[in-house]
Structure formats: structure tokens, C-alpha cells
Amino acid sequence: MSGRAETVRVRKAWLVLIRGYEFGQIVYAPTAGKARYQRLLNIDSDRATFADLSAQRAKHKDIVLPVADQAVAALDSEQKSALTHTLENGRFYTSTDDRTMCSLAQARLVRNTDRGWGKGEAYFVLTDSGRTAAMSLMPLYPEYPEYRA
């Protein structure tokens, strides 16, 4: 370890190939073995075995996620949930006086679009800092909860 605080997390990409096939598939996993196993679980054919699979690092396909800072860590579970919902759906629709969304707007993590279907309702969208905050809350490997880093 360098002694410096890490500012990003890297979701590793692997190109998993099946013997006898020309093309592979990108799989995100912490290790080559886990990438191979994940691919094996999703193969339609029962003729392929674990030994038929090989995994090569595909660094150009890695996904870089930010590390949660102190401000993000201080958010309550409802605020974190609202941020991730907004990231996954591109917007959050609720009343304009929703306590959670108003607190996130005050923290400049979301903004009110002032557009909605009904009076007193609006879509909230992420700001740039809100997108970074929401990305920092995403698990590095959703399939492998033991890899929380």
C-alpha cells in the first residue's frame, strides 16, 4: 500500500473465452477464476465445462467507481437509497416538498427540475457531484458482496 488514501475503485473486466468459439464475453469479477465461474453459470450449453473457459484481463473495459467521501458516508440510508434510485432511473419523481429529496437538493446532490405531472410534484435529477456520490455507493462487485472495497 502506498499510504495514500485511494480515490477510485476499479471493477475489473475479464474477457472470458470458451474453447472452440471465436468470440468471448466481458465479465466483471474480482478474479479470473470468479469470472470463469460466473460465465459458466450463464452458458446455455451443458457441454461446456469450467476447463473449457479461459479469462484474460480486459483493462480497457474496466469500470472506475469513486470512493465514498465523508459527506456521502454521513448520509442516512433513505438519502443513500434515493441517490442510487435516481442514478439507476435517471430521475426521482416525488412531491416538491419531499424531506429526503429537499435535503439532497440543499446539499447540491440533486436538483428539482420544476416539472411534474401534478401540482406540487416534480422530477429530481442528479447534479455532477450527486452522480459522483451515487456512483460511490454502488457495490464494486454486486455478485460478490464479500468484495466491499
C-alpha positions in Angstrom: 0.0 0.0 0.0 1.3 3.5 -0.8 0.0 5.1 2.4 -2.2 7.4 0.3 -6.0 7.3 0.5 -7.5 5.6 -2.6 -9.8 7.9 -4.6 -11.2 5.3 -7.0 -12.3 1.7 -7.0 -11.8 -0.5 -10.1 -14.3 -3.0 -11.2 -12.1 -5.5 -13.2 -13.2 -6.6 -16.6 -12.3 -10.0 -18.0 -12.7 -11.4 -21.5 -13.9 -14.9 -20.9 -13.5 -17.3 -23.9 -15.0 -20.7 -24.5 -12.7 -23.2 -26.2 -13.8 -23.6 -29.8 -15.6 -20.3 -30.1 -14.1 -17.2 -31.8 -15.7 -14.5 -29.6 -15.7 -14.0 -25.8 -17.8 -12.1 -23.4 -16.8 -9.4 -21.0 -17.5 -10.4 -17.3 -16.9 -8.2 -14.3 -15.4 -10.1 -11.4 -12.6 -9.7 -8.8 -10.5 -12.6 -10.1 -10.1 -14.7 -13.3 -11.5 -17.8 -11.6 -14.6 -16.0 -10.5 -15.1 -14.5 -14.0 -14.8 -18.0 -15.5 -17.3 -19.4 -13.0 -19.8 -16.6 -13.5 -19.6 -17.2 -17.2 -20.1 -21.0 -16.7 -23.3 -20.3 -14.8 -24.7 -18.3 -17.8 -23.8 -20.7 -20.6 -26.8 -22.1 -22.5 -25.0 -25.3 -23.4 -24.4 -28.1 -20.9 -21.4 -29.4 -23.0 -19.0 -26.6 -21.8 -17.1 -27.2 -18.7 -15.0 -25.0 -16.4 -11.9 -26.3 -18.1 -13.2 -25.1 -21.5 -13.1 -21.5 -20.2 -10.3 -19.0 -20.1 -10.2 -15.5 -18.8 -7.9 -12.6 -19.9 -7.8 -9.2 -18.3 -9.6 -6.5 -20.4 -8.4 -3.4 -18.6 -9.8 -1.1 -21.4 -13.3 -2.3 -20.3 -12.7 -1.7 -16.5 -15.3 0.4 -14.7 -13.9 3.1 -12.4 -16.0 4.0 -9.4 -15.2 6.7 -6.9 -14.7 6.1 -3.2 -17.4 7.5 -0.8 -16.2 10.6 0.9 -17.1 11.8 4.4 -20.1 13.7 3.2 -21.6 10.6 1.4 -20.8 8.5 4.5 -22.8 10.9 6.6 -26.0 10.5 4.6 -28.7 8.4 6.1 -30.0 5.2 4.5 -33.0 6.9 3.0 -30.9 9.6 1.3 -28.4 6.9 0.0 -31.3 4.9 -1.3 -32.8 8.0 -3.1 -29.4 8.8 -4.7 -29.0 5.2 -6.0 -32.6 5.2 -7.2 -32.0 8.4 -9.1 -28.8 7.1 -10.6 -30.4 3.9 -11.8 -33.6 5.5 -13.2 -32.2 8.8 -14.4 -34.7 10.7 -12.2 -36.8 10.6 -9.0 -40.4 11.6 -9.1 -42.0 12.9 -5.9 -43.6 15.8 -4.2 -41.6 19.1 -4.3 -41.5 19.2 -0.5 -40.3 15.6 0.0 -38.0 15.8 3.0 -35.3 13.4 1.7 -35.1 15.0 -1.8 -35.1 18.5 -0.4 -32.2 17.7 1.9 -30.3 16.2 -1.1 -31.1 19.4 -3.1 -29.9 21.5 -0.3 -26.6 19.5 -0.3 -26.5 20.1 -4.1 -26.6 16.4 -4.9 -29.9 16.6 -6.8 -31.8 19.4 -8.4 -35.5 20.0 -8.8 -36.5 20.2 -12.5 -39.7 22.1 -11.6 -41.5 19.7 -14.0 -44.1 17.2 -12.9 -47.5 15.7 -13.8 -49.3 17.2 -10.9 -49.2 20.4 -8.9 -46.6 20.2 -6.1 -44.8 17.3 -7.8 -41.5 17.2 -9.7 -38.7 15.2 -11.1 -35.4 15.4 -9.3 -32.2 14.7 -11.2 -28.6 14.2 -10.1 -26.1 17.0 -10.2 -22.5 16.2 -11.2 -21.5 15.9 -7.6 -24.6 13.8 -7.0 -23.7 11.4 -9.7 -20.2 11.0 -8.2 -21.8 10.5 -4.8 -24.3 7.9 -6.1 -21.5 6.1 -8.0 -19.5 5.9 -4.8 -22.4 4.0 -3.2 -22.6 1.3 -5.9 -21.1 -2.0 -4.9 -17.8 -2.9 -6.6 -19.0 -6.4 -7.5 -22.8 -6.8 -6.9 -22.5 -10.6 -7.4 -19.7 -10.8 -4.7 -20.7 -9.0 -1.5 -17.5 -10.1 0.2 -15.6 -7.7 -2.0 -16.8 -4.4 -0.5 -13.7 -2.3 -1.3 
